[in-house]
Amino acid sequence: MATKQEGSSQPTDKQRSLSLSNFSRDLKDSWIGRNWQTVLLLAMMVFLALFVRSYFGFSTSVDNGYLVSGGSDSYYHMRVIDHAVATGDHLVWDDMLNYPNGMRNPRPPLYDWSVAVVGMLLSTVTGLAVKDAIGMSLVFSTAVWGALTVVPVYMLGRAAFGRKAGMLGAFIFALMAGHIERTVLSNADHDAMVLFFVVFSFYFLLRSLQSVNGSRWVSKWTDPKAILPGLKSYLRTNQLSLIYAALGGLCVAAVGLIWTGYTYLLIVVFVYFIVQLLVDRFRNADSMGVLVAVAAFFGIAFLVMAPAYVSLNLIVTWFDTPLSLFAIGMVGGLMFVVTRDYPWTLVLPVFTAILLAALALLSVFNPALLDSIMSGQGYLVKSKLYDTISEAQAPMFSNLAMSFGMVTFWLALIGVGYAVVKIPKNLNPSFIFVVVWVAISIYMASSAARFVFNASPAFAVSAGWMLGLIIDRLKFDGMIRGLRTDHGGLWKTIRTSVKIRHVLGAFFIIVMILVPNVWYAVDAGIPSTTKNEYDAQVYHAMPDFLRPDNYDLKNGTNWYLGAFSYGLTLPNQYWPVAWKWFAAQDTEKVAAMDRPAFVSWWDYGFEAIQEGGHPAVADNFQNGYNFAGTFLMTQTEDGAIAMFIIRSVEYDVYWNTTQGQDTLDKMAEYGVDTVRFKDIMMNPANYVDEVKNNP
């Protein structure tokens, strides 16, 4: 046996063996040692999700100058990113919007700046031209964020229903066509990044609710001496819950720094909050833990968002209304908490009367705030303007179901129903939160096509839970253990271990879930530009009995594919050619703002600005749509010219500037009733009946 010689610093073989043994044991006991299989599976799912979202559209997008498929929104992201790269500043005020008045850019900076910074870093590291690096960063951004969302979906599913449900939910989500369509390479919009932080925020809120320790920290709310010790007791025993709530608040803040529609989270959580307060009230349970968790969750978010919203002047509507909703919710929740010991038969009628009185006062003094509250800022009740957006229309049932998977859609619905039935036996706040989140997601997805994307994590988690329960009932674990045991020969071992339920269960999972979902995922990942080519490849790979007789190989047919898709308009097609021509007009005016403005319905505003190089009267932020609609319906040249004149002076007249007053004075010289004229511009709603009576 080797030994260490005297005076030598070299270890002996025995010492080396002992050291390796200790290292192996420490590694096995470490987090990596316990979870390496989960990490490996998640990494594989992320790469699978990234593959189906990026492989099929990569060459079409990148080889043609980084084409985008996310609609008009992508073009305004390009504009903001180009401005950030060129100047180092965020585009706050844009004179090209809402011509000739201009408009403040209502998009917070996080997504656009993340693309710009990654692109510039990519250029520095690889030597790519800045323009190419920015283009690569932009088109890849949605695919990367979409694939990474697999991770929080797993974490939320595991926290709610266990590791198996989380893993199955993550796999279903990775291949969910309804999510893939909006997160493919080239989508170039902020939705994928938003949903990543939305799911993480819900995960942290769920963990916060699960981590609440104790109840009735304040023994008696009517005793002032009991309040402070009770609050200290809560803080001492619920530090972990508050940390989770704060982390969730940071994720909400990230959403708010990407998208002003972060009120969506507020609505979902507050619907849950109301349900939880009522459940606790009927049980005479203490809601203080839930109240503090939700308060910390959104309180941190508003604190982090406030500096950005103040500096960007986005306070009105985008910050003050959500903050008001938050304050109202917290005051209402506190009222439920401090009246904990009173009978609900007394408390609920009193609170209902107070609520109705408050709503009546709002209807008189602040009807706009009341409308925001009742409609969930437009997310639960649609407006007329919102209805003009194609993705605001309710999806066809077939599209809705297949977006989540032919069978997994029904599994998710069954999961919600099963969870609702279980609520009386499981009144844990975390369980109620998941049920409410999934239920709201189903409602919103069925009411508007755009929310199919937002609902995909909820459907995946619910379907993963149900699929996990099915697998448990089929007892595949027992079959595997049986196959590992010798029963006197291979055939006898199979006959003993494999039951008919295992065969039928495997057939159901593979044929009814795996194959359709994979097929839909691939279909959703292929752009319409090249779908015929892939469809023809499938046709040639099929046996004769699966080939249709009327298949058009010459011109192309979407027979096997085409249920899902996205468009990549090539540079030689209609709109790119039109915008290229438009950008070449009026080039003698170097400043784009000095060129004639583009008037159309609001769908084309962003492209007219970014691709056409001209300002736009109406744009996708829904500025100027009233003017554009009226102008398009104007039946005479005189009427059109009159509208242009009004549009040119309305800002100055409305805000009573020097130019506006000069205009009114000149009109008065020609006998115009300027008082009535200004009142029409300031209060158009007062003249609706007059217009109707004089068409």
Beta strands, then each sheet from edge to edge (+ up, - down):
strand 1: 93-94
strand 2: 103-104
sheet 1: 1+ 2-
end
